[in-house]
Each structure stands twice: as C-alpha cells, then as structure tokens.
Amino acid sequence: MNVKSLATGLGAVLMVLLGVVSFASPSWAYLQDDVDMLLELRDCPVCILNEADLSGEDFAQVNLKIAELTDADLSQSNLNEANLMLAELGGANLSEANLVGAAMNGARLQGANLSGADLTGVVLTQANIDGANLQGANLQDAELTAAVIGNADWRGANLKGANLRGAIWSEAILCNTVLPDGTVGDRNC
C-alpha cells in the first residue's frame, strides 16, 4: 500500500466520521407534546420549547424550570412570578413581557430581546444576559447579583434599586439609563 492510497483511504474515513458527527448533534425545535402540556397544565419543567410561538399567552406563576426556550417568542406574555430558573432563553423574544417577580436564577438570556419588558423585582442571580436587548425595560428592585451582563443594551432602562453586586457590566450600553442609585447614566452610547 502506497502513501497516496493510504491518504485517500484516511480522507474517506474522515469524511464519513464528519458526516456522522454532524447528524449526531440535532437542532431541537419545540415538541408539540411539551407545548400542549404547558398550555394545559402550566407546569412544564425541562420542556423543549425552542422556537415555539407562545406570544401573548398568560403564563402567570408557570413552572418552566430548566426549560429549553431558545429563540421562542414570548413577546407580550404574562410571566408574572414564573419559575424560569436555569431556563435556556438565548435569542428568545420577551419584548413587552410581564416578568414581575419572576425567578430567573441562572437563566441564560444571551441575545434575548427584553425590550420594554417589566422585570420589576425579578431575580436574575447568576443569570447570563450578555448581548441581550433591555432597551426601555423596567428592572426596578431587580436582583442581579453575580449576573453576567457583558454588552447588554440598557438604553432607557430603569435599574433603580436593583442589586448589581458582583455583576460585571463595564461593557454594557447605558444611554439615558436610570442606575440603581437613581442617577441617569450614559456610557458606551
């Protein structure tokens, strides 16, 4: 066996392996059974709801702990006092949603749209909101201890009384943003 045929054989094996690996990591869209369970029982921990259109629904006090909601549409939904602890909400649309008093400890909200959302008293301890859009959101008295804020967009947001202890937000966009002490901040506009 010469070197050329060995290289050709190894190349073919590598192509087959790459094909198998690409099929081994599926993209999980929502499961209709999980959507039905959420709508009926309002209790759907560990559900797969990626890309689901749940906009405008009343999910007050719903249990979505550890749920997968990547790219889901929850705009204008009522999630008052919802349990979203450790939920995956990357890229989700939560614009104008009511999240008053929601438990979102450890939630992953990278790139999520929370513009105009009411997050009064929300608990986002150790949550990741890097790259999230929080323009015009109300986070008065929110708990953001040790949150990963990164370059989240806080333009026009209200953070009065919020606890940002241990949070790193030096890259955050603050334009006409009410800071925890009640002053208005402008940075990275």
C-alpha positions in Angstrom: 0.0 0.0 0.0 1.5 3.3 -1.0 1.2 6.6 0.8 -1.2 8.1 -1.8 -3.8 5.3 -1.4 -3.4 5.4 2.4 -4.1 9.2 2.4 -7.1 8.7 0.2 -8.5 6.0 2.5 -8.0 8.1 5.6 -9.6 11.0 3.8 -12.7 8.9 3.0 -12.9 7.7 6.7 -12.6 11.2 7.9 -15.4 12.4 5.6 -17.7 9.6 6.9 -16.9 10.4 10.5 -17.6 14.1 9.9 -20.9 13.2 8.3 -21.9 11.1 11.3 -20.9 13.8 13.8 -22.9 16.4 12.0 -26.1 14.2 12.2 -25.3 13.4 15.9 -26.0 16.9 17.1 -29.6 17.7 16.1 -31.2 21.1 16.3 -34.1 20.7 18.7 -37.2 22.7 17.8 -40.2 22.6 20.1 -42.0 19.4 20.9 -45.8 19.8 20.4 -46.5 17.5 23.4 -44.5 19.9 25.6 -46.4 22.9 24.2 -49.7 21.2 24.9 -48.6 20.3 28.4 -47.6 23.9 29.1 -50.8 25.3 27.8 -52.9 22.7 29.7 -51.1 22.2 33.0 -49.0 25.4 33.2 -46.2 23.1 34.6 -43.5 22.2 32.1 -40.1 21.8 33.7 -37.4 20.5 31.4 -39.6 21.0 28.4 -38.3 21.6 24.9 -40.0 24.7 23.6 -37.3 26.1 21.2 -38.7 28.4 18.5 -42.3 28.0 19.8 -44.7 30.9 19.3 -46.1 31.5 22.8 -46.6 35.2 22.4 -49.4 36.9 24.3 -50.2 33.9 26.5 -51.0 34.1 30.2 -48.3 32.1 32.0 -48.5 33.7 35.4 -46.8 31.5 38.0 -46.0 28.9 35.4 -43.2 26.4 36.1 -40.6 26.4 33.3 -37.6 25.5 35.4 -34.7 24.2 33.2 -36.9 24.6 30.1 -35.3 25.0 26.6 -36.8 28.2 25.1 -34.1 29.2 22.6 -35.5 31.6 20.0 -39.0 31.1 21.4 -41.5 34.0 21.0 -42.9 35.0 24.4 -43.5 38.7 23.5 -46.3 40.3 25.4 -46.8 37.2 27.5 -47.7 37.4 31.2 -44.9 35.5 33.1 -45.7 37.2 36.4 -43.9 35.2 39.2 -43.0 32.5 36.7 -40.3 30.0 37.6 -37.7 30.2 34.8 -34.7 29.1 36.9 -31.9 27.7 34.8 -34.0 28.1 31.6 -32.3 28.5 28.3 -33.7 31.6 26.7 -30.9 32.6 24.3 -32.3 34.6 21.4 -35.8 34.5 22.8 -38.3 37.3 22.2 -39.6 38.6 25.6 -40.3 42.1 24.4 -43.1 43.8 26.4 -43.5 40.7 28.5 -44.6 40.9 32.2 -41.9 39.2 34.2 -42.7 40.9 37.5 -41.3 38.8 40.4 -40.1 36.0 38.1 -37.4 33.6 39.4 -34.8 33.5 36.7 -31.7 32.5 38.7 -29.0 31.1 36.4 -31.1 31.6 33.3 -29.2 32.0 30.0 -30.6 35.0 28.1 -27.7 35.7 25.7 -29.0 37.8 22.8 -32.6 37.7 24.1 -35.0 40.6 23.3 -36.4 42.0 26.6 -37.1 45.5 25.3 -40.0 47.2 27.1 -40.4 44.2 29.4 -41.5 44.7 33.0 -38.9 42.9 35.2 -39.7 44.7 38.4 -38.4 42.6 41.3 -37.1 39.8 39.1 -34.4 37.5 40.4 -31.6 37.2 37.8 -28.9 36.0 40.2 -26.0 34.4 38.2 -28.0 34.8 35.0 -26.2 35.4 31.7 -27.7 38.4 29.8 -24.7 39.1 27.6 -25.8 40.8 24.4 -29.4 41.0 25.5 -31.6 43.9 24.4 -33.1 45.5 27.5 -34.0 48.9 25.9 -36.8 50.6 27.9 -37.1 47.6 30.3 -38.1 48.2 33.9 -35.8 46.4 36.3 -36.6 48.3 39.4 -35.6 46.4 42.5 -34.3 43.5 40.4 -31.7 41.1 41.9 -28.8 40.8 39.5 -26.1 39.5 42.0 -23.2 38.0 40.1 -25.0 38.2 36.8 -23.0 38.1 33.5 -24.1 41.3 31.8 -21.4 41.8 29.2 -22.5 44.2 26.4 -26.2 44.1 27.2 -28.1 47.1 25.8 -29.7 49.0 28.7 -30.7 52.2 26.8 -33.7 53.9 28.5 -33.9 51.0 31.1 -34.8 51.6 34.8 -32.5 49.9 37.2 -33.5 52.0 40.3 -33.0 49.9 43.4 -31.5 47.0 41.5 -28.8 44.9 43.2 -25.8 44.5 40.8 -23.3 43.3 43.4 -20.7 41.1 41.8 -22.0 41.7 38.3 -19.6 42.8 35.6 -21.2 45.4 33.5 -18.4 47.6 32.3 -19.2 46.9 28.6 -23.0 47.4 29.0 -24.6 50.1 26.9 -26.1 52.8 29.2 -27.8 55.7 27.5 -30.4 57.6 29.5 -30.4 54.6 31.8 -31.7 55.1 35.4 -29.0 53.5 37.6 -29.5 51.7 40.9 -28.9 54.9 42.9 -31.5 56.8 40.8 -29.0 58.8 38.8 -29.0 58.7 35.0 -26.1 57.1 33.3 -24.7 57.5 29.8 -21.9 55.2 28.7 -20.9 53.3 25.5 -23.8 55.1 23.7 
